[in-house]
Amino acid sequence: MNAPATSRWEGRIFLGDWVAARGSSLPVVEPATGATLGMLGIANGEDVDESVRIAAEAQPGWAATAFDRRAEILREVARLLKERAAELNDWNIRECGSIPPKAEWELQASYEQAHMAAAMPMQAIGQVFPSSMPGRSNYWQRIPIGVVGVIAPWNFPLLLGLRSVLPALALGNAVILKPDAQSAVCGGLLLAELFADAGLPQGVLHVLPGGGATGDALVKHPGVGMISFTGSTAVGRQIGETCGRMLKKVALELGGNNAMVILDDADLDSASSCAAWGAFLHQGQICMQAGRHLVQRKVAGRYIELLAERAARLVVGNPAAGPVHLGPLINDRQAEKVEAIVQRSVAMGAKAVVGGNRQGRFYPATVLSGVTPDMPAFTDEIFGPVAPVTVFDSDEEAIALVNSSPYGLAAAVHGASAARALALASRLKSGMVHVNDQTVNNEFQVPFGGMGASGNGGRFGGPASFEEFTQSQWISVMERGIQYPF
């Protein structure tokens, strides 16, 4: 794969136009090779101040733009996503360690999000309510929040950034996107160019790459009316505390420790296929990863055999150099974390049936048997290609094991009886449950989100996006003034 072009954005941030970042610079590192792909400009607090000022000035004009023009621009965004797919996918592979099919799927999902967002401006913005007061009309309407800050993660930088950016723009907000520094080209800088070329008015979208300090400045800025954050639970708690003190709207989509429940009447070939996909896709670096495999004792041995066979066939390597199933983990720290969780669990009695041997940032698909609820492979969000298997005896025990985690993002239940599986699914503390499927599911038209430590109850997608990215206003109108008792 050829060296990527970087001159357009090196050392720059996007404030409706390209400017030099006042903050530091960071190398863009290819996780598979350690090679430097370019130098990234990092936004500091002054950059955030300037960005908010420009965005706040531009937002009213954008909100007043006719709905069909906003829709037209977002349809053009969708077209340009497809037109520039090769460059976006190449950066997703090089910068994020994605295999090409994952990058292609992410771009297609982003394209679908853009078309969904383009349909939003034409929807009804409110309702008319009756009144007990003669002559009064009660209008309830949704209005833009103003400036929305979007803090996006590195694992699916296109999709998880755009699922907030697109509806927020569609509904008349200005947006400041802070992509993770580890994915800021694919998940930010290339998008800045794309939206500008699609005709979005200058100043309505900003892209400020950075780390914790940049995000903190954005969250704490009084001119930002909402924060949409996707990332770790630990950071999400801090953001939630800050926004709570400021009475600022916040949407938190956080981590997960998601369970696959395999009942004794399940189709084990299908279940093991779903489990391998859910556990090992994108090296397990997905908040919805199948991180706990709870299997009824009667079928546990065979399930482990089938899953281990699938894991052993998966090829690990540099996705930019040739076809592989698993690329690198995003950085050394994450690779060391995955290794430590596996080693500690094995020391406590778990067995590595296949895998378990790290080579730098590359970690093979790993299946652990004999995992008990006190082991870190059960309690922790691994965020790596590891499938820990825990045995249970009854449906009640399976429910208790799933609900023992503070997380509540996604779950899956496999069984021949849909009624039994649905009855079990309805008792799980999980924002999403998939019967006879796997945990990594996303459909742009369906509200998405978690419970407990996986989120604050907000949802992305479909009708939920109208609620997330607007605020409501009641306007009552009397044809003429009336007289009150005093």
Rosetta blueprint (number, residue, H / E / L):
1 M L
2 N L
3 A L
4 P L
5 A L
6 T L
7 S L
8 R L
9 W L
10 E L
11 G L
12 R E
13 I E
14 F E
15 L L
16 G L
17 D L
18 W E
19 V E
20 A E
21 A L
22 R L
23 G L
24 S L
25 S E
26 L E
27 P E
28 V E
29 V E
30 E L
31 P L
32 A L
33 T L
34 G L
35 A L
36 T E
37 L E
38 G E
39 M E
40 L E
41 G E
42 I L
43 A L
44 N L
45 G H
46 E H
47 D H
48 V H
49 D H
50 E H
51 S H
52 V H
53 R H
54 I H
55 A H
56 A H
57 E H
58 A H
59 Q H
60 P H
61 G H
62 W H
63 A H
64 A L
65 T L
66 A L
67 F H
68 D H
69 R H
70 R H
71 A H
72 E H
73 I H
74 L H
75 R H
76 E H
77 V H
78 A H
79 R H
80 L H
81 L H
82 K H
83 E H
84 R L
85 A H
86 A H
87 E H
88 L H
89 N H
90 D H
91 W H
92 N H
93 I H
94 R H
95 E H
96 C H
97 G L
98 S L
99 I L
100 P H
101 P H
102 K H
103 A H
104 E H
105 W H
106 E H
107 L H
108 Q H
109 A H
110 S H
111 Y H
112 E H
113 Q H
114 A H
115 H H
116 M H
117 A H
118 A H
119 A H
120 M H
121 P H
122 M H
123 Q L
124 A L
125 I L
126 G E
127 Q E
128 V E
129 F E
130 P L
131 S L
132 S L
133 M L
134 P L
135 G L
136 R E
137 S E
138 N E
139 Y E
140 W E
141 Q E
142 R E
143 I E
144 P E
145 I L
146 G L
147 V E
148 V E
149 G E
150 V E
151 I E
152 A L
153 P L
154 W L
155 N L
156 F L
157 P H
158 L H
159 L H
160 L H
161 G H
162 L H
163 R H
164 S H
165 V H
166 L H
167 P H
168 A H
169 L H
170 A H
171 L L
172 G L
173 N L
174 A E
175 V E
176 I E
177 L E
178 K E
179 P L
180 D E
181 A H
182 Q H
183 S H
184 A L
185 V H
186 C H
187 G H
188 G H
189 L H
190 L H
191 L H
192 A H
193 E H
194 L H
195 F H
196 A H
197 D H
198 A H
199 G L
200 L L
201 P L
202 Q L
203 G L
204 V L
205 L E
206 H E
207 V E
208 L L
209 P L
210 G E
211 G L
212 G H
213 A H
214 T H
215 G H
216 D H
217 A H
218 L H
219 V H
220 K H
221 H L
222 P L
223 G L
224 V L
225 G L
226 M E
227 I E
228 S E
229 F E
230 T E
231 G L
232 S L
233 T H
234 A H
235 V H
236 G H
237 R H
238 Q H
239 I H
240 G H
241 E H
242 T H
243 C H
244 G H
245 R H
246 M H
247 L L
248 K L
249 K E
250 V E
251 A E
252 L E
253 E E
254 L L
255 G L
256 G L
257 N L
258 N E
259 A E
260 M E
261 V E
262 I E
263 L L
264 D L
265 D L
266 A L
267 D L
268 L H
269 D H
270 S H
271 A H
272 S H
273 S H
274 C H
275 A H
276 A H
277 W H
278 G H
279 A H
280 F H
281 L H
282 H H
283 Q H
284 G H
285 Q L
286 I L
287 C L
288 M L
289 Q L
290 A E
291 G E
292 R E
293 H E
294 L E
295 V E
296 Q E
297 R H
298 K H
299 V H
300 A H
301 G H
302 R H
303 Y H
304 I H
305 E H
306 L H
307 L H
308 A H
309 E H
310 R H
311 A H
312 A H
313 R L
314 L L
315 V L
316 V E
317 G L
318 N L
319 P L
320 A L
321 A L
322 G L
323 P L
324 V L
325 H L
326 L E
327 G L
328 P L
329 L L
330 I L
331 N L
332 D H
333 R H
334 Q H
335 A H
336 E H
337 K H
338 V H
339 E H
340 A H
341 I H
342 V H
343 Q H
344 R H
345 S H
346 V H
347 A H
348 M L
349 G L
350 A L
351 K E
352 A E
353 V E
354 V E
355 G L
356 G L
357 N L
358 R L
359 Q E
360 G L
361 R L
362 F E
363 Y L
364 P L
365 A L
366 T E
367 V E
368 L E
369 S E
370 G L
371 V L
372 T L
373 P L
374 D L
375 M L
376 P H
377 A H
378 F H
379 T H
380 D L
381 E L
382 I L
383 F L
384 G L
385 P L
386 V E
387 A E
388 P E
389 V E
390 T E
391 V E
392 F E
393 D L
394 S L
395 D H
396 E H
397 E H
398 A H
399 I H
400 A H
401 L H
402 V H
403 N H
404 S L
405 S L
406 P L
407 Y E
408 G E
409 L L
410 A E
411 A E
412 A E
413 V E
414 H E
415 G L
416 A L
417 S L
418 A H
419 A H
420 R H
421 A H
422 L H
423 A H
424 L H
425 A H
426 S L
427 R L
428 L L
429 K L
430 S L
431 G L
432 M E
433 V E
434 H E
435 V E
436 N L
437 D L
438 Q L
439 T L
440 V L
441 N L
442 N L
443 E L
444 F L
445 Q L
446 V L
447 P L
448 F E
449 G L
450 G L
451 M E
452 G E
453 A L
454 S L
455 G E
456 N L
457 G L
458 G L
459 R L
460 F E
461 G L
462 G L
463 P L
464 A H
465 S H
466 F H
467 E H
468 E H
469 F L
470 T E
471 Q E
472 S E
473 Q E
474 W E
475 I E
476 S E
477 V E
478 M E
479 E L
480 R L
481 G L
482 I L
483 Q L
484 Y L
485 P L
486 F L
